[in-house]
Amino acid sequence: MEQESQNAERKAPENVRSYAILPAAGRSRRMGQSKLLLDWPTERRPNGCVMDHVLEAWTSSMVHEVVVVLRRDDPSLSDVCRKWPVHLVRPEIAPVDMKASLSSGLDFIRTKWTPDPLDRVLFAPSDLPTLSTTVIDEMCRCAAVEQKIIVPHFDGKRGHPISIPWCLTEQIQNIPEDRGLDELLERVGYFEHQFPRRLKPEDMDTPEAYQEALDAFRRLSGPA
């Protein structure tokens, strides 16, 4: 801990690098089809899908590197992701949950870049097309001065993306199999960064939720 404190004093905030991990290995059983490949038309991409819109937000943000964790038996989604400046991780054994996807992404980051202790990892589910670059960038700015885990709160409701200092990522491996990432938040604590409710990205797990999210997006952005 003493060494980490010295690093914090030496390291200028603008030198904090950030890495995003986007778990995209789910099978969308409740949706009945791949929700990341569902239509999400925009003015620039009238034939775009949900994953296109998600990756546009992340690759347009202040995050330095974006890592997407996929299944090997999902070539269609891989093809979409290859159109964007992101890194694809496809484990030999398909991740069974978000925690497993995060572990695969962290292993890739650790090997490729060897992050500093105070660098940051941001993560969020990939099925959040309403997560904006505005929120991602604000989380990056907050991470440059805050050394704890940072969790966005939207009018009192927890959301994504969550930001973790690299020095704490190894603790994800110590979470019991029957517990989720909340275990880590409860164990080490976190800083709540407040956002207005209108910026909260909503889950998209059912056809009805997808249609509601798309309709809301169209109302805000106008016709594609």
Secondary structure, 3 states (H helix, E strand, C coil): CHHHHHHHHHCCHHHCCEEEEEECCCCCCCCCCCHHHCECCCCCCCCCEHHHHHHHHHHCCCCCEEEEECCCCCHHHHHHHCCCCCEEECCCCCCCCHHHHHHHHHHHHHHHHCCCCCCEEEECCCCCCCCCHHHHHHHHHHHCCCCCCEEEEECCEECCCEEEEHHHHHHHHHCCCCCCCHHHHHHHCCEEEEECHHHCCCCCCCHHHHHHHHHHHHHHHCCC
